């Protein structure tokens, strides 16, 4: 598939598709975590009453940051300057109102949100002094998005759709999304999200790869779960690209491999001596790549911008970067484009 041209008229450059989850970041002592059921460092789904009980016991009110994999990518893309919107189901509470407000502040247009009858999805991240995160997630309204609520009209006027792999847990919904994207003539990228997702949805993923996906993002665990092999990552990137799209295999602090057709590029990492938090770094990498991709940059340059955003993200708690950091990053874009 050829790279998109930057001058095609569309109302939106990018529409993210996924669960709009409000991240609640809370620093807690080890003694607090000892009162929470489950293993330290894990992620457990909880219902609304349990979430409310946990939040009410926090030593201090949590910091709210809008999250969700595709939502993170949409936010980073908007901060870079792409015209961006988002498709997902918000709740009916103050958290949903705040989420919409954060997105508007980031420059993301909000008319593609669906409205649910439950509370908004939340993920409570309990951060202990050793910087480890223990997460409790309540999907609430986000998990009530139905296939019959999705149509090609949702993607009309959108140049590119970016979908998070967590939707693959609901194959009927994921199929409704990709079918609607294709019917609208919109390009598609997917992030495979986690090796657990890949193990559950391998057959579905391969079926969609055969139908054509423009860009696939996978980390080292996800790509190995997909092909069930210990082959080197460059070979796995080539295998993923053999379906006809662009394959981006993200390796964290070790950089990335990008394959497209006969091209294969090693993207060097930007080393961070004292990383603070890796949350959202892969989503940021995807946003940097998609910015360059939608500006018709060569794939290696797009990958280099992905590395810039990923490195910036791990230097901060959460994925919300300060204004000065965004000014620095946007200042690097012209040089990267012309390098």
Buried (B, 14 or more C-beta within 10 A) or exposed (E): EEBBEEEEEBEBBBBBBBBBBBBBBBBBEEEBBEEBEEEBEEBEEBEEEBBBEBBEEBEEEBBBBBBBBBBBBBBBBBBBEBBBBBBBBBBBBEBBEBBBEBBEEBBBBEEBBBEBEBBBBBBBBBBBEEEEBBBBBBBBBBBBBEBEEBBBEBBBBBBBBBBBBBBBBBBEBBBBBBBBBBEBEBBBBBBBBBBBBBEBBBEBBEEBBEEBBBBBBBBBEBBBBBBEEEEEBBBBBBBBBEBBBBBBBBBBBEBBBBBBBEEBBBBEBBEBEEBEBBBBBBBBBBBBBBBBBBBBBBBBBBBBBBBBBBBBBBBBBBBBBEEEBBEEBEEBBEEBBEE
